[in-house]
Amino acid sequence: MSERPIGALGRRPAPAITIAALLLLVGLLWGLAAPRALAQDGVGSYTVVSGDTLSAIAQRFGVTVEALVQLNGISDPSLIRVGQVLLIPGASGSLAQIPTAQVQALPGDSLLDVAQRYGQDATLLTSLNGLSTTARLFPGQPVQLPADQAPPRPLLFGAIERIDAPAQIVQGRTGRLTVHSARPLVLSANWNGAPLAFVPTNDEGAQQTALVPAPALLGPGAFPLTVTYTANNGVNLHHQRMIVVADGGYERQVIQLPPDRATLLDPALVTAEEQKVAQVWAQTGPTLWARGRFLRPIAEQYQTTSPFGIRRSYNGGPFSSYHAGQDFGAPVGVTVTAPADAVVALAEPLQVRGNAVILDHGRGVFTGYWHLSELFVAPGQAVAAGDLIGLVGNTGLSTGAHLHWELRIFGIAVDPMQFLSEPLLE
Protein backbone atom coordinates (compact mmCIF):
# COMPACT_ATOMS: atom_id res chain seq x y z
CA MET A 1 0.00 0.00 0.00
CA SER A 2 1.40 3.34 -0.97
CA GLU A 3 1.56 6.27 1.47
CA ARG A 4 0.77 9.91 0.82
CA PRO A 5 3.92 12.08 0.91
CA ILE A 6 4.78 14.06 4.06
CA GLY A 7 5.10 17.80 3.59
CA ALA A 8 8.39 19.65 3.31
CA LEU A 9 8.46 20.30 7.05
CA GLY A 10 7.72 16.70 7.88
CA ARG A 11 4.07 17.32 8.95
CA ARG A 12 1.44 14.71 8.39
CA PRO A 13 -1.74 15.86 6.64
CA ALA A 14 -4.57 17.04 8.97
CA PRO A 15 -7.41 14.64 9.49
CA ALA A 16 -10.59 15.28 7.57
CA ILE A 17 -12.85 17.84 9.29
CA THR A 18 -15.98 16.33 10.77
CA ILE A 19 -19.43 17.47 9.79
CA ALA A 20 -20.12 18.58 13.39
CA ALA A 21 -16.96 20.70 13.53
CA LEU A 22 -17.82 22.24 10.18
CA LEU A 23 -21.28 23.18 11.37
CA LEU A 24 -19.82 24.68 14.54
CA LEU A 25 -17.33 26.74 12.53
CA VAL A 26 -20.04 28.02 10.20
CA GLY A 27 -22.19 28.91 13.20
CA LEU A 28 -19.38 30.87 14.85
CA LEU A 29 -18.59 32.76 11.65
CA TRP A 30 -22.28 33.54 11.14
CA GLY A 31 -22.58 34.70 14.74
CA LEU A 32 -19.67 37.10 14.30
CA ALA A 33 -21.07 38.52 11.12
CA ALA A 34 -24.73 38.54 12.07
CA PRO A 35 -24.83 41.71 14.15
CA ARG A 36 -23.22 43.76 11.39
CA ALA A 37 -25.26 42.15 8.64
CA LEU A 38 -28.56 42.34 10.50
CA ALA A 39 -28.16 45.73 12.14
CA GLN A 40 -29.69 47.36 9.11
CA ASP A 41 -32.70 45.06 9.44
CA GLY A 42 -33.49 46.15 13.01
CA VAL A 43 -31.61 43.71 15.21
CA GLY A 44 -30.33 44.77 18.62
CA SER A 45 -28.73 42.94 21.52
CA TYR A 46 -29.57 42.14 25.13
CA THR A 47 -27.40 40.81 27.97
CA VAL A 48 -29.03 38.05 30.03
CA VAL A 49 -29.27 38.76 33.77
CA SER A 50 -30.02 36.65 36.80
CA GLY A 51 -33.66 35.43 36.83
CA ASP A 52 -34.19 35.86 33.08
CA THR A 53 -35.99 33.25 31.01
CA LEU A 54 -36.19 33.19 27.26
CA SER A 55 -39.96 33.62 27.38
CA ALA A 56 -39.65 36.65 29.69
CA ILE A 57 -37.08 38.24 27.37
CA ALA A 58 -39.31 37.57 24.37
CA GLN A 59 -42.27 39.20 26.13
CA ARG A 60 -40.16 42.20 27.21
CA PHE A 61 -39.17 42.99 23.63
CA GLY A 62 -42.42 41.93 21.95
CA VAL A 63 -41.02 39.00 19.98
CA THR A 64 -41.64 35.25 19.97
CA VAL A 65 -39.48 32.62 21.67
CA GLU A 66 -39.18 30.89 18.30
CA ALA A 67 -37.71 34.04 16.73
CA LEU A 68 -35.08 34.26 19.48
CA VAL A 69 -34.25 30.56 19.18
CA GLN A 70 -33.85 30.79 15.42
CA LEU A 71 -31.88 34.06 15.39
CA ASN A 72 -29.47 32.98 18.13
CA GLY A 73 -29.11 29.28 17.20
CA ILE A 74 -30.34 28.14 20.63
CA SER A 75 -30.61 24.36 20.93
CA ASP A 76 -32.23 24.32 24.38
CA PRO A 77 -34.36 27.38 25.33
CA SER A 78 -34.05 26.50 29.04
CA LEU A 79 -30.23 26.74 29.01
CA ILE A 80 -29.51 30.46 28.62
CA ARG A 81 -26.89 31.83 31.01
CA VAL A 82 -26.20 35.09 32.86
CA GLY A 83 -24.03 37.37 30.75
CA GLN A 84 -25.02 35.73 27.47
CA VAL A 85 -25.66 38.25 24.69
CA LEU A 86 -28.80 37.59 22.66
CA LEU A 87 -29.71 39.13 19.33
CA ILE A 88 -33.16 40.75 19.44
CA PRO A 89 -35.14 41.26 16.21
CA GLY A 90 -37.14 44.42 15.65
CA ALA A 91 -34.94 46.80 17.69
CA SER A 92 -35.20 49.58 15.06
CA GLY A 93 -31.49 49.42 14.33
CA SER A 94 -30.41 50.43 17.87
CA LEU A 95 -29.10 48.11 20.54
CA ALA A 96 -31.76 47.00 23.00
CA GLN A 97 -29.99 47.66 26.27
CA ILE A 98 -30.72 46.03 29.59
CA PRO A 99 -32.93 48.32 31.74
CA THR A 100 -30.72 49.71 34.51
CA ALA A 101 -31.00 51.71 37.71
CA GLN A 102 -28.24 53.67 39.41
CA VAL A 103 -26.80 53.21 42.89
CA GLN A 104 -23.86 54.97 44.51
CA ALA A 105 -20.58 53.45 45.68
CA LEU A 106 -19.73 53.67 49.36
CA PRO A 107 -16.26 54.65 50.63
CA GLY A 108 -13.77 51.84 49.91
CA ASP A 109 -16.08 50.00 47.49
CA SER A 110 -14.93 47.97 44.52
CA LEU A 111 -17.32 46.75 41.84
CA LEU A 112 -17.14 43.32 43.48
CA ASP A 113 -18.31 44.85 46.79
CA VAL A 114 -21.31 46.43 45.04
CA ALA A 115 -22.12 43.13 43.32
CA GLN A 116 -22.05 41.26 46.63
CA ARG A 117 -24.11 43.90 48.46
CA TYR A 118 -26.92 43.71 45.90
CA GLY A 119 -26.61 40.00 45.08
CA GLN A 120 -25.48 40.60 41.51
CA ASP A 121 -23.25 38.70 39.14
CA ALA A 122 -19.92 40.57 39.17
CA THR A 123 -19.28 39.75 35.50
CA LEU A 124 -22.58 41.37 34.54
CA LEU A 125 -21.74 44.56 36.47
CA THR A 126 -18.38 44.65 34.73
CA SER A 127 -20.19 44.55 31.39
CA LEU A 128 -22.73 47.22 32.40
CA ASN A 129 -20.18 49.64 33.87
CA GLY A 130 -17.05 49.02 31.80
CA LEU A 131 -14.98 48.49 34.96
CA SER A 132 -12.99 45.60 36.39
CA THR A 133 -14.39 43.89 39.48
CA THR A 134 -11.35 44.91 41.56
CA ALA A 135 -11.24 48.59 40.51
CA ARG A 136 -11.67 50.93 43.47
CA LEU A 137 -14.61 53.33 43.16
CA PHE A 138 -14.73 56.83 44.56
CA PRO A 139 -17.42 57.53 47.18
CA GLY A 140 -20.68 58.44 45.48
CA GLN A 141 -19.58 57.08 42.08
CA PRO A 142 -22.65 55.92 40.10
CA VAL A 143 -22.89 52.18 39.43
CA GLN A 144 -25.39 50.62 37.04
CA LEU A 145 -27.49 47.65 38.21
CA PRO A 146 -30.27 45.78 36.40
CA ALA A 147 -33.43 47.81 37.01
CA ASP A 148 -35.35 44.94 38.57
CA GLN A 149 -32.46 44.33 41.00
CA ALA A 150 -32.13 47.91 42.21
CA PRO A 151 -32.46 48.70 45.92
CA PRO A 152 -35.90 49.68 47.21
CA ARG A 153 -35.02 53.39 47.30
CA PRO A 154 -32.66 55.07 44.81
CA LEU A 155 -29.74 56.55 46.72
CA LEU A 156 -27.86 59.43 45.17
CA PHE A 157 -24.88 59.09 47.44
CA GLY A 158 -24.51 58.06 51.05
CA ALA A 159 -27.33 59.37 53.24
CA ILE A 160 -28.65 61.61 50.44
CA GLU A 161 -31.68 60.11 48.75
CA ARG A 162 -32.51 62.71 46.12
CA ILE A 163 -31.31 66.04 44.75
CA ASP A 164 -33.77 68.32 42.96
CA ALA A 165 -32.08 71.01 40.90
CA PRO A 166 -33.19 72.96 37.82
CA ALA A 167 -31.91 71.78 34.46
CA GLN A 168 -31.88 75.39 33.27
CA ILE A 169 -31.92 78.90 34.74
CA VAL A 170 -32.33 82.09 32.70
CA GLN A 171 -29.67 84.78 33.15
CA GLY A 172 -30.62 87.00 36.09
CA ARG A 173 -33.17 84.55 37.48
CA THR A 174 -32.98 82.31 40.56
CA GLY A 175 -33.42 78.55 40.77
CA ARG A 176 -33.78 76.30 43.80
CA LEU A 177 -31.70 73.34 44.91
CA THR A 178 -33.42 70.90 47.30
CA VAL A 179 -31.63 67.97 48.93
CA HIS A 180 -33.57 65.09 50.53
CA SER A 181 -31.63 62.94 52.99
CA ALA A 182 -32.25 59.99 55.29
CA ARG A 183 -31.12 62.07 58.28
CA PRO A 184 -30.21 65.70 58.97
CA LEU A 185 -26.88 66.59 57.35
CA VAL A 186 -24.52 69.55 57.34
CA LEU A 187 -24.53 70.35 53.62
CA SER A 188 -22.49 72.73 51.53
CA ALA A 189 -22.92 73.58 47.87
CA ASN A 190 -20.94 75.46 45.26
CA TRP A 191 -22.47 77.00 42.14
CA ASN A 192 -19.87 77.84 39.48
CA GLY A 193 -17.33 78.74 42.16
CA ALA A 194 -19.71 80.62 44.48
CA PRO A 195 -20.94 79.11 47.77
CA LEU A 196 -24.64 78.58 48.44
CA ALA A 197 -26.44 78.42 51.80
CA PHE A 198 -29.04 75.82 52.75
CA VAL A 199 -32.22 76.37 54.76
CA PRO A 200 -34.15 73.46 56.38
CA THR A 201 -37.55 73.16 54.69
CA ASN A 202 -39.14 70.44 56.81
CA ASP A 203 -39.44 69.88 60.55
CA GLU A 204 -37.04 66.93 60.64
CA GLY A 205 -34.24 68.83 58.90
CA ALA A 206 -33.84 66.06 56.31
CA GLN A 207 -34.98 68.37 53.50
CA GLN A 208 -32.90 71.47 52.80
CA THR A 209 -33.15 74.10 50.07
CA ALA A 210 -30.68 76.63 48.71
CA LEU A 211 -31.33 79.46 46.27
CA VAL A 212 -29.27 79.26 43.05
CA PRO A 213 -28.81 82.73 41.48
CA ALA A 214 -27.68 82.99 37.85
CA PRO A 215 -25.67 86.19 37.21
CA ALA A 216 -27.03 88.37 34.43
CA LEU A 217 -23.72 88.22 32.54
CA LEU A 218 -23.07 84.49 32.99
CA GLY A 219 -23.35 82.24 29.95
CA PRO A 220 -25.14 81.12 27.98
CA GLY A 221 -23.66 77.70 28.72
CA ALA A 222 -23.54 74.85 31.23
CA PHE A 223 -21.96 75.42 34.64
CA PRO A 224 -21.20 73.06 37.55
CA LEU A 225 -23.20 72.71 40.75
CA THR A 226 -21.53 70.63 43.50
CA VAL A 227 -23.14 69.35 46.71
CA THR A 228 -20.86 68.15 49.53
CA TYR A 229 -21.21 66.67 53.00
CA THR A 230 -19.04 64.68 55.39
CA ALA A 231 -20.08 61.07 56.06
CA ASN A 232 -20.01 59.53 59.54
CA ASN A 233 -16.62 57.96 58.78
CA GLY A 234 -15.10 61.37 58.02
CA VAL A 235 -15.02 60.96 54.23
CA ASN A 236 -16.13 64.00 52.21
CA LEU A 237 -18.74 62.98 49.62
CA HIS A 238 -19.35 65.09 46.53
CA HIS A 239 -21.98 65.11 43.81
CA GLN A 240 -21.76 67.34 40.75
CA ARG A 241 -24.16 68.10 37.95
CA MET A 242 -24.35 70.74 35.24
CA ILE A 243 -27.01 73.47 35.04
CA VAL A 244 -27.59 75.32 31.79
CA VAL A 245 -27.78 79.13 31.97
CA ALA A 246 -29.98 80.39 29.13
CA ASP A 247 -29.82 83.80 27.44
CA GLY A 248 -32.06 86.39 29.10
CA GLY A 249 -32.73 88.35 25.91
CA TYR A 250 -31.84 91.67 27.55
CA GLU A 251 -32.02 94.91 25.55
CA ARG A 252 -29.63 97.88 25.49
CA GLN A 253 -30.03 101.36 26.92
CA VAL A 254 -28.00 104.55 26.42
CA ILE A 255 -28.06 106.95 29.39
CA GLN A 256 -27.02 110.59 29.12
CA LEU A 257 -25.97 112.05 32.47
CA PRO A 258 -26.21 115.79 33.22
CA PRO A 259 -22.79 117.48 33.51
CA ASP A 260 -23.07 117.91 37.28
CA ARG A 261 -23.35 114.13 37.79
CA ALA A 262 -20.92 112.81 35.17
CA THR A 263 -18.13 112.90 37.76
CA LEU A 264 -19.93 110.07 39.59
CA LEU A 265 -18.65 107.72 36.85
CA ASP A 266 -15.09 108.13 38.16
CA PRO A 267 -13.80 104.51 38.36
CA ALA A 268 -12.05 105.11 41.69
CA LEU A 269 -15.28 106.44 43.21
CA VAL A 270 -17.39 103.62 41.77
CA THR A 271 -14.94 100.94 42.92
CA ALA A 272 -14.72 102.25 46.48
CA GLU A 273 -18.49 102.28 46.84
CA GLU A 274 -18.82 98.82 45.29
CA GLN A 275 -16.42 97.46 47.87
CA LYS A 276 -18.39 99.07 50.69
CA VAL A 277 -21.76 97.58 49.71
CA ALA A 278 -20.18 94.25 48.74
CA GLN A 279 -18.97 93.84 52.32
CA VAL A 280 -22.57 94.24 53.48
CA TRP A 281 -24.19 91.62 51.27
CA ALA A 282 -21.30 89.19 51.59
CA GLN A 283 -22.72 88.23 55.00
CA THR A 284 -24.78 85.04 55.40
CA GLY A 285 -26.83 85.09 58.58
CA PRO A 286 -28.11 81.87 60.19
CA THR A 287 -31.83 82.66 59.77
CA LEU A 288 -33.90 83.36 56.66
CA TRP A 289 -36.65 85.76 57.73
CA ALA A 290 -38.23 86.07 54.28
CA ARG A 291 -39.63 82.83 52.80
CA GLY A 292 -42.82 83.80 51.00
CA ARG A 293 -43.57 86.24 48.19
CA PHE A 294 -42.24 89.77 48.31
CA LEU A 295 -44.60 92.72 48.69
CA ARG A 296 -44.13 95.44 46.09
CA PRO A 297 -41.94 98.14 47.72
CA ILE A 298 -43.78 100.92 45.88
CA ALA A 299 -47.44 101.35 44.92
CA GLU A 300 -48.75 99.56 41.81
CA GLN A 301 -49.36 102.84 39.98
CA TYR A 302 -45.61 103.43 39.63
CA GLN A 303 -44.41 101.25 36.79
CA THR A 304 -40.97 100.03 35.74
CA THR A 305 -39.00 102.59 33.77
CA SER A 306 -35.80 100.54 33.43
CA PRO A 307 -35.96 96.76 33.91
CA PHE A 308 -33.39 94.47 35.46
CA GLY A 309 -30.56 93.18 33.28
CA ILE A 310 -30.70 95.77 30.51
CA ARG A 311 -27.21 96.44 29.12
CA ARG A 312 -26.18 100.06 29.70
CA SER A 313 -23.97 102.68 28.09
CA TYR A 314 -23.32 105.97 29.87
CA ASN A 315 -22.74 109.13 27.82
CA GLY A 316 -21.95 107.13 24.67
CA GLY A 317 -19.46 104.78 26.31
CA PRO A 318 -19.29 100.99 25.83
CA PHE A 319 -22.07 98.64 26.94
CA SER A 320 -19.87 97.28 29.69
CA SER A 321 -22.40 97.16 32.51
CA TYR A 322 -25.97 96.11 33.13
CA HIS A 323 -28.81 97.37 35.28
CA ALA A 324 -28.64 95.43 38.54
CA GLY A 325 -32.18 96.26 39.70
CA GLN A 326 -35.67 97.47 38.78
CA ASP A 327 -36.34 101.20 38.41
CA PHE A 328 -39.81 102.55 39.20
CA GLY A 329 -40.56 106.08 38.03
CA ALA A 330 -42.22 108.08 40.81
CA PRO A 331 -42.24 111.64 42.16
CA VAL A 332 -40.03 112.67 45.05
CA GLY A 333 -41.69 111.84 48.38
CA VAL A 334 -43.54 108.64 47.36
CA THR A 335 -43.29 106.06 50.15
CA VAL A 336 -40.98 103.04 49.92
CA THR A 337 -41.72 100.01 52.11
CA ALA A 338 -39.99 96.76 53.07
CA PRO A 339 -41.03 93.82 50.83
CA ALA A 340 -40.42 91.21 53.58
CA ASP A 341 -39.19 90.83 57.14
CA ALA A 342 -35.57 91.92 57.57
CA VAL A 343 -32.93 93.69 59.63
CA VAL A 344 -31.52 96.98 58.33
CA ALA A 345 -27.90 96.38 57.28
CA LEU A 346 -27.14 99.88 55.88
CA ALA A 347 -28.92 103.22 55.89
CA GLU A 348 -26.78 106.21 54.86
CA PRO A 349 -25.94 108.61 52.01
CA LEU A 350 -23.67 107.15 49.29
CA GLN A 351 -22.18 109.09 46.38
CA VAL A 352 -23.27 106.88 43.46
CA ARG A 353 -26.37 105.27 44.98
CA GLY A 354 -27.50 108.40 46.79
CA ASN A 355 -29.42 107.94 50.03
CA ALA A 356 -29.45 104.16 50.37
CA VAL A 357 -30.99 101.40 52.45
CA ILE A 358 -29.95 97.74 52.42
CA LEU A 359 -32.18 95.17 54.13
CA ASP A 360 -30.79 91.82 55.30
CA HIS A 361 -33.45 89.10 54.90
CA GLY A 362 -31.09 86.38 56.15
CA ARG A 363 -29.05 83.52 54.64
CA GLY A 364 -27.36 85.76 52.08
CA VAL A 365 -30.55 87.44 50.76
CA PHE A 366 -30.46 91.27 50.64
CA THR A 367 -32.56 93.98 49.01
CA GLY A 368 -31.31 97.49 48.23
CA TYR A 369 -33.11 100.83 47.73
CA TRP A 370 -31.19 103.68 46.05
CA HIS A 371 -31.64 107.42 45.30
CA LEU A 372 -34.00 108.05 48.25
CA SER A 373 -34.81 111.57 49.43
CA GLU A 374 -35.24 110.55 53.08
CA LEU A 375 -34.33 107.56 55.26
CA PHE A 376 -36.62 106.37 58.06
CA VAL A 377 -34.63 103.41 59.38
CA ALA A 378 -31.26 102.84 61.05
CA PRO A 379 -28.73 99.95 60.92
CA GLY A 380 -29.66 97.08 63.22
CA GLN A 381 -33.37 97.92 63.21
CA ALA A 382 -35.81 95.06 62.60
CA VAL A 383 -38.52 95.75 60.03
CA ALA A 384 -41.58 93.77 58.98
CA ALA A 385 -43.07 93.42 55.53
CA GLY A 386 -44.85 96.67 54.64
CA ASP A 387 -42.94 98.90 57.08
CA LEU A 388 -41.92 102.36 55.82
CA ILE A 389 -38.18 102.61 55.15
CA GLY A 390 -37.82 105.81 53.07
CA LEU A 391 -39.11 108.15 50.36
CA VAL A 392 -38.43 108.23 46.63
CA GLY A 393 -35.77 110.76 45.62
CA ASN A 394 -33.31 111.82 42.93
CA THR A 395 -29.99 111.53 44.76
CA GLY A 396 -26.70 110.05 43.55
CA LEU A 397 -26.21 108.79 39.97
CA SER A 398 -29.76 109.51 38.81
CA THR A 399 -31.33 111.33 35.88
CA GLY A 400 -34.71 111.83 37.53
CA ALA A 401 -36.81 110.90 40.55
CA HIS A 402 -37.24 107.15 40.84
CA LEU A 403 -36.77 104.12 43.10
CA HIS A 404 -34.04 101.63 42.24
CA TRP A 405 -34.92 98.25 43.86
CA GLU A 406 -32.18 95.64 43.92
CA LEU A 407 -32.00 91.99 45.06
CA ARG A 408 -28.72 90.27 45.92
CA ILE A 409 -28.45 86.56 46.71
CA PHE A 410 -24.99 85.57 47.94
CA GLY A 411 -23.78 88.84 46.45
CA ILE A 412 -25.20 88.11 42.97
CA ALA A 413 -27.69 90.60 41.54
CA VAL A 414 -30.87 88.92 40.28
CA ASP A 415 -34.29 90.17 39.20
CA PRO A 416 -36.40 90.94 42.30
CA MET A 417 -39.62 90.90 40.26
CA GLN A 418 -39.47 87.08 40.15
CA PHE A 419 -40.44 86.95 43.81
CA LEU A 420 -43.49 89.14 43.52
CA SER A 421 -45.22 86.17 41.90
CA GLU A 422 -43.48 83.22 43.59
CA PRO A 423 -42.11 82.57 47.09
CA LEU A 424 -38.41 82.57 47.84
CA LEU A 425 -38.72 79.00 49.14
CA GLU A 426 -41.39 76.66 47.80
QUINOR-V93116 format. One record per backbone hydrogen bond with DSSP energy under -0.5 kcal/mol. CO is the residue of the C=O (numbers start at 1). NH is the residue of the N-H. E is the energy in kcal/mol with one decimal. If there is no record, write none. Layout:
co=CO nh=NH e=E
co=CO nh=NH e=E
This chain:
co=7 nh=10 e=-2.2
co=11 nh=7 e=-1.7
co=18 nh=22 e=-2.1
co=19 nh=23 e=-2.4
co=20 nh=24 e=-2.2
co=21 nh=25 e=-2.5
co=22 nh=26 e=-2.5
co=23 nh=27 e=-2.4
co=24 nh=28 e=-2.4
co=25 nh=29 e=-2.5
co=26 nh=30 e=-2.5
co=27 nh=31 e=-2.5
co=28 nh=32 e=-2.1
co=29 nh=33 e=-1.8
co=30 nh=34 e=-2.5
co=31 nh=35 e=-0.7
co=33 nh=37 e=-2.6
co=34 nh=38 e=-3.4
co=35 nh=39 e=-1.2
co=38 nh=41 e=-1.4
co=39 nh=42 e=-1.4
co=42 nh=90 e=-1.8
co=42 nh=91 e=-1.9
co=44 nh=88 e=-2.8
co=46 nh=48 e=-0.6
co=46 nh=86 e=-3.1
co=48 nh=83 e=-3.0
co=49 nh=52 e=-2.1
co=53 nh=57 e=-2.3
co=54 nh=58 e=-2.4
co=55 nh=59 e=-2.3
co=56 nh=60 e=-2.4
co=57 nh=61 e=-1.8
co=58 nh=62 e=-0.5
co=58 nh=63 e=-2.7
co=59 nh=62 e=-0.7
co=64 nh=68 e=-1.6
co=65 nh=69 e=-2.8
co=66 nh=70 e=-2.6
co=67 nh=71 e=-2.5
co=68 nh=72 e=-2.2
co=69 nh=73 e=-0.8
co=69 nh=74 e=-1.8
co=76 nh=79 e=-2.3
co=81 nh=84 e=-2.0
co=84 nh=48 e=-2.9
co=84 nh=86 e=-0.6
co=86 nh=46 e=-2.0
co=87 nh=89 e=-0.5
co=88 nh=44 e=-3.0
co=88 nh=91 e=-0.5
co=91 nh=94 e=-1.9
co=95 nh=97 e=-1.1
co=99 nh=147 e=-3.1
co=101 nh=145 e=-2.9
co=103 nh=143 e=-2.8
co=105 nh=140 e=-3.1
co=106 nh=109 e=-2.2
co=109 nh=137 e=-2.9
co=110 nh=114 e=-1.9
co=111 nh=115 e=-2.4
co=112 nh=116 e=-2.4
co=113 nh=117 e=-2.4
co=114 nh=118 e=-1.9
co=115 nh=120 e=-3.3
co=116 nh=119 e=-0.8
co=120 nh=122 e=-0.6
co=121 nh=125 e=-1.9
co=122 nh=126 e=-2.1
co=123 nh=127 e=-1.8
co=124 nh=128 e=-2.5
co=125 nh=129 e=-2.2
co=126 nh=130 e=-1.8
co=126 nh=131 e=-0.7
co=132 nh=135 e=-0.9
co=133 nh=112 e=-2.2
co=135 nh=111 e=-0.9
co=138 nh=141 e=-2.5
co=139 nh=238 e=-0.5
co=141 nh=105 e=-2.4
co=143 nh=103 e=-2.4
co=145 nh=101 e=-2.6
co=146 nh=149 e=-2.2
co=147 nh=150 e=-1.2
co=153 nh=155 e=-0.7
co=157 nh=160 e=-2.3
co=159 nh=161 e=-0.5
co=159 nh=182 e=-3.0
co=160 nh=156 e=-1.9
co=160 nh=157 e=-1.4
co=162 nh=180 e=-3.0
co=163 nh=165 e=-0.6
co=164 nh=178 e=-2.8
co=167 nh=244 e=-2.4
co=169 nh=246 e=-2.1
co=170 nh=173 e=-2.4
co=172 nh=415 e=-2.9
co=173 nh=214 e=-2.5
co=175 nh=212 e=-3.2
co=176 nh=178 e=-0.5
co=177 nh=210 e=-2.8
co=178 nh=164 e=-3.3
co=179 nh=208 e=-2.2
co=180 nh=161 e=-2.3
co=180 nh=162 e=-1.8
co=185 nh=187 e=-0.9
co=188 nh=228 e=-3.0
co=189 nh=196 e=-2.3
co=190 nh=192 e=-0.7
co=190 nh=226 e=-2.6
co=191 nh=194 e=-1.7
co=194 nh=191 e=-3.5
co=196 nh=189 e=-0.6
co=197 nh=211 e=-0.5
co=199 nh=209 e=-2.6
co=202 nh=205 e=-1.1
co=205 nh=185 e=-0.6
co=206 nh=181 e=-2.9
co=207 nh=201 e=-3.3
co=207 nh=202 e=-0.6
co=208 nh=179 e=-2.9
co=209 nh=199 e=-2.1
co=210 nh=177 e=-3.0
co=211 nh=213 e=-0.5
co=212 nh=175 e=-3.0
co=213 nh=215 e=-0.6
co=214 nh=172 e=-2.1
co=215 nh=218 e=-1.5
co=221 nh=245 e=-3.6
co=223 nh=243 e=-2.8
co=224 nh=192 e=-2.7
co=225 nh=241 e=-2.2
co=226 nh=190 e=-2.4
co=227 nh=239 e=-2.2
co=228 nh=188 e=-2.2
co=229 nh=231 e=-0.6
co=229 nh=237 e=-3.1
co=231 nh=234 e=-2.2
co=235 nh=231 e=-2.9
co=235 nh=237 e=-0.5
co=237 nh=229 e=-1.8
co=239 nh=227 e=-2.9
co=241 nh=225 e=-3.0
co=243 nh=223 e=-2.5
co=244 nh=169 e=-2.6
co=244 nh=246 e=-0.6
co=245 nh=220 e=-0.7
co=245 nh=221 e=-1.8
co=246 nh=171 e=-2.6
co=251 nh=311 e=-2.8
co=253 nh=255 e=-0.5
co=253 nh=313 e=-2.3
co=255 nh=257 e=-0.6
co=255 nh=315 e=-3.5
co=258 nh=261 e=-2.3
co=258 nh=262 e=-0.9
co=259 nh=262 e=-0.5
co=261 nh=264 e=-1.7
co=262 nh=265 e=-1.8
co=263 nh=266 e=-1.7
co=266 nh=270 e=-2.6
co=267 nh=271 e=-2.8
co=268 nh=272 e=-2.0
co=269 nh=273 e=-1.9
co=270 nh=274 e=-2.4
co=271 nh=275 e=-2.3
co=272 nh=276 e=-1.5
co=273 nh=277 e=-2.3
co=274 nh=278 e=-2.3
co=275 nh=279 e=-1.5
co=276 nh=280 e=-0.8
co=277 nh=281 e=-2.1
co=278 nh=282 e=-0.6
co=280 nh=283 e=-1.3
co=285 nh=363 e=-0.5
co=287 nh=289 e=-0.7
co=289 nh=291 e=-0.6
co=291 nh=425 e=-2.2
co=292 nh=424 e=-1.4
co=297 nh=337 e=-2.2
co=299 nh=302 e=-1.8
co=301 nh=303 e=-0.8
co=303 nh=329 e=-1.7
co=306 nh=327 e=-2.3
co=307 nh=310 e=-1.0
co=310 nh=323 e=-2.2
co=311 nh=253 e=-2.6
co=312 nh=321 e=-1.1
co=313 nh=255 e=-3.5
co=313 nh=315 e=-0.5
co=314 nh=317 e=-1.8
co=318 nh=320 e=-1.9
co=321 nh=312 e=-2.4
co=322 nh=324 e=-0.6
co=323 nh=309 e=-3.3
co=324 nh=407 e=-0.5
co=326 nh=405 e=-3.0
co=327 nh=305 e=-2.6
co=327 nh=306 e=-1.1
co=327 nh=329 e=-0.5
co=328 nh=403 e=-2.3
co=331 nh=334 e=-1.6
co=334 nh=392 e=-3.0
co=336 nh=389 e=-2.8
co=336 nh=390 e=-1.4
co=338 nh=386 e=-3.2
co=339 nh=295 e=-2.0
co=342 nh=383 e=-2.8
co=343 nh=360 e=-3.2
co=344 nh=380 e=-3.3
co=346 nh=358 e=-2.5
co=348 nh=356 e=-2.5
co=350 nh=354 e=-0.7
co=352 nh=397 e=-3.6
co=353 nh=371 e=-3.2
co=354 nh=350 e=-1.9
co=355 nh=372 e=-2.3
co=356 nh=348 e=-1.7
co=357 nh=369 e=-2.3
co=358 nh=345 e=-2.9
co=358 nh=346 e=-1.6
co=359 nh=361 e=-0.7
co=359 nh=367 e=-2.0
co=360 nh=343 e=-2.1
co=361 nh=289 e=-2.4
co=361 nh=290 e=-1.1
co=362 nh=365 e=-1.4
co=364 nh=366 e=-0.6
co=364 nh=410 e=-2.8
co=364 nh=411 e=-0.5
co=365 nh=361 e=-2.8
co=365 nh=362 e=-0.6
co=366 nh=408 e=-3.0
co=367 nh=359 e=-3.0
co=368 nh=406 e=-2.5
co=369 nh=357 e=-1.8
co=370 nh=404 e=-1.0
co=371 nh=395 e=-0.8
co=372 nh=355 e=-0.7
co=374 nh=391 e=-1.7
co=378 nh=381 e=-2.0
co=381 nh=344 e=-3.0
co=383 nh=342 e=-2.4
co=384 nh=387 e=-2.3
co=387 nh=338 e=-2.6
co=389 nh=376 e=-2.5
co=390 nh=336 e=-2.5
co=391 nh=373 e=-2.4
co=391 nh=374 e=-0.8
co=392 nh=333 e=-2.3
co=393 nh=402 e=-2.0
co=396 nh=398 e=-1.9
co=401 nh=330 e=-1.0
co=402 nh=393 e=-0.7
co=402 nh=404 e=-0.5
co=403 nh=328 e=-2.5
co=403 nh=405 e=-0.6
co=404 nh=370 e=-1.9
co=404 nh=406 e=-0.5
co=405 nh=326 e=-2.8
co=406 nh=368 e=-2.6
co=407 nh=414 e=-2.1
co=408 nh=366 e=-2.8
co=408 nh=410 e=-0.5
co=409 nh=412 e=-1.7
co=412 nh=409 e=-2.4
co=413 nh=216 e=-0.5
co=414 nh=407 e=-0.6
co=415 nh=418 e=-1.0
co=416 nh=419 e=-1.4
co=417 nh=420 e=-1.6
co=417 nh=421 e=-0.5
co=418 nh=421 e=-0.8
co=418 nh=422 e=-0.7
co=419 nh=294 e=-3.5
